[in-house]
Amino acid sequence: VPLLGSEFYLSRDRFAKSNKEQIDGRKGNRHIVLLAKNWQGFQNLCTLSEKSWTEGFYNDPRIDFSLLEKYHEGIICSSACLSSIVNNNLLHGRYDQARKASIKLKDIFNDDFYFEVMYHGLDAERYIIPDIFKLADSLNIKVVASNDCFVAGTMICSQNGMIPIENISKRDLVLTHKNRFSSVEFTNQRVVDKTFLVKTVL
């Protein structure tokens, strides 16, 4: 059964909309993964998504901890990638701050908060894995393994224009989220037995 969810941007204060109010600018928008585990969770995901755009947009559509506390029912939360509040602190040697953020997320989601470990061949990802497991053991938080995945047909902006992701090759130049072209380091493809067509009715 497919899981419905979204990767959100999390900030300290969704109403802070300048470098003066959010000192680290766009870098202060941290990733977090939220998945609906029931109908209430799906409704809360929709509310969070709406408010991220209507109340929290600053470089990206953002939510904050106050919204998570209000709309957490029925939602599974995971710590996401290197750009998350937990993993970015670990990457820069701020273990205590990563622990503090982890405790805050666990307080909100209880057993529905998970640490993510992922490895796409990046040294930074490998570097923080031991600390993730250290945090997991000390805080009694489960760990899940995940990787980025894009379905065939996803269009990617390359140096040759828009092309399907399955046609991307190593060393091709593709446009990144930082709005500049970067060389592809590696590619990987996997064939699945079946796919699901998801329809929602509100």
C-alpha positions in Angstrom: 0.0 0.0 0.0 1.5 3.4 -0.9 2.2 6.0 1.8 1.1 9.6 1.2 3.4 12.2 2.4 5.7 15.1 1.7 9.1 16.5 2.4 8.5 19.9 4.1 10.8 22.8 4.9 11.0 23.4 8.7 12.1 26.8 10.1 12.4 28.2 13.6 9.6 30.7 12.8 7.5 30.6 9.7 6.7 34.3 10.0 10.4 35.3 9.8 10.8 36.4 6.2 14.1 38.3 6.0 17.8 37.6 6.6 17.5 39.9 9.6 14.8 37.7 11.2 16.3 34.4 9.9 20.1 35.0 10.1 21.0 32.0 7.9 18.6 32.9 5.2 17.5 30.0 3.0 19.9 27.7 4.8 17.6 28.1 7.8 14.9 26.1 5.9 15.5 22.5 7.0 14.0 19.4 5.4 11.6 17.1 7.3 9.6 14.1 6.0 5.9 13.7 7.1 3.8 10.7 6.1 0.0 10.2 6.7 -0.9 7.0 8.5 -4.6 7.6 8.5 -7.3 10.0 7.2 -6.7 12.5 10.1 -3.0 12.5 9.1 -3.8 13.2 5.5 -6.0 16.1 6.4 -3.3 17.5 8.7 -0.7 17.1 5.9 -3.0 19.1 3.6 -3.4 21.8 6.2 0.4 22.0 6.8 1.0 22.2 3.1 -1.5 25.0 2.7 -0.1 27.0 5.6 3.5 26.5 4.4 2.6 28.5 1.3 0.1 31.0 2.7 1.8 31.8 6.0 5.4 30.5 5.8 6.8 31.2 2.3 10.4 32.6 2.4 12.5 31.2 -0.4 10.6 28.0 0.2 7.2 27.1 1.6 7.9 26.5 5.3 6.3 25.2 8.5 7.6 25.5 12.1 7.4 23.6 15.4 4.3 25.4 16.5 2.4 24.1 13.4 3.8 20.6 14.0 2.6 20.6 17.5 -0.9 21.6 16.4 -1.3 19.3 13.4 0.8 16.2 14.3 -2.1 13.8 14.8 -2.0 10.8 12.4 1.4 11.8 11.0 4.7 9.8 10.9 7.8 12.0 11.0 11.3 11.1 10.0 14.5 13.1 10.2 15.1 13.3 6.4 18.4 14.0 4.6 21.6 15.9 5.2 19.6 19.2 5.0 17.5 18.3 8.0 17.7 20.0 11.4 19.1 16.8 13.0 21.5 15.7 10.3 22.9 19.1 9.5 23.8 19.6 13.1 25.5 16.2 13.2 27.4 17.0 10.0 28.9 20.1 11.5 29.8 18.5 14.8 26.9 19.9 16.8 25.8 16.7 18.5 24.1 18.4 21.4 22.0 20.5 19.1 21.0 17.5 17.0 20.0 15.7 20.2 18.0 18.7 21.4 16.1 18.8 18.0 15.6 15.0 18.2 14.0 15.2 21.6 11.7 18.0 20.5 10.5 16.0 17.5 10.1 12.9 19.7 8.1 14.9 22.2 5.7 15.9 19.4 5.4 12.6 17.5 6.3 10.0 20.2 6.8 6.6 18.6 5.9 8.0 15.2 9.3 9.8 15.0 12.1 8.0 13.2 15.7 8.6 12.3 16.6 8.2 8.7 19.9 6.8 7.4 20.7 7.1 3.7 23.7 6.6 1.6 24.0 7.7 -2.0 27.8 7.4 -2.2 28.3 10.8 -0.4 31.0 11.0 2.3 28.9 13.4 4.4 26.1 10.8 4.6 28.5 8.1 5.7 30.1 10.4 8.2 27.0 11.0 10.3 25.6 7.4 10.3 27.4 6.4 13.5 26.0 9.5 15.3 22.5 8.7 14.1 22.7 5.3 15.7 24.2 6.8 18.8 21.3 9.2 19.1 18.8 6.4 18.4 20.2 4.2 21.2 20.3 7.0 23.7 16.8 8.3 23.0 15.1 5.0 22.1 14.2 6.1 18.6 13.8 3.7 15.7 16.0 4.0 12.6 14.8 3.5 9.0 17.0 3.2 5.9 15.9 5.3 2.9 17.2 6.7 -0.4 16.1 9.3 -2.8 13.9 7.8 -5.6 12.3 9.3 -8.7 9.9 7.5 -10.9 10.7 7.0 -14.6 9.5 9.9 -16.7 10.4 12.5 -14.1 11.7 15.4 -16.1 15.1 16.8 -15.3 16.6 20.1 -16.5 20.0 19.2 -18.1 22.5 21.0 -20.2 20.5 19.7 -23.2 17.1 20.8 -22.0 14.4 18.9 -20.2 14.9 15.1 -20.4 13.5 12.1 -18.5 15.5 11.1 -15.5 16.1 7.5 -16.9 18.1 9.1 -19.8 20.5 10.9 -17.4 24.1 9.6 -17.6 27.1 10.0 -15.4 28.9 13.3 -16.0 25.8 14.9 -17.5 25.2 18.4 -16.2 21.9 18.9 -14.4 20.3 21.9 -12.7 20.4 21.6 -8.9 18.1 23.2 -6.3 20.8 25.9 -5.9 20.0 27.0 -9.5 23.3 26.0 -11.0 24.5 23.1 -13.1 26.4 20.2 -11.5 27.9 17.0 -12.9 26.1 13.7 -12.1 28.4 11.5 -10.1 26.5 8.2 -10.4 23.1 6.8 -11.5 21.1 3.8 -10.4 18.0 2.2 -11.8 15.6 -0.4 -10.3 12.7 -2.2 -11.9 9.6 -2.8 -9.6 7.0 -5.4 -10.1 4.1 -3.0 -10.0 3.1 0.6 -9.5 0.0 2.1 -7.9 -2.3 4.8 -9.2 -3.3 6.9 -6.2 -6.5 8.9 -6.3 -7.8 11.1 -3.4 -11.4 12.2 -2.9 -12.1 15.1 -0.6 
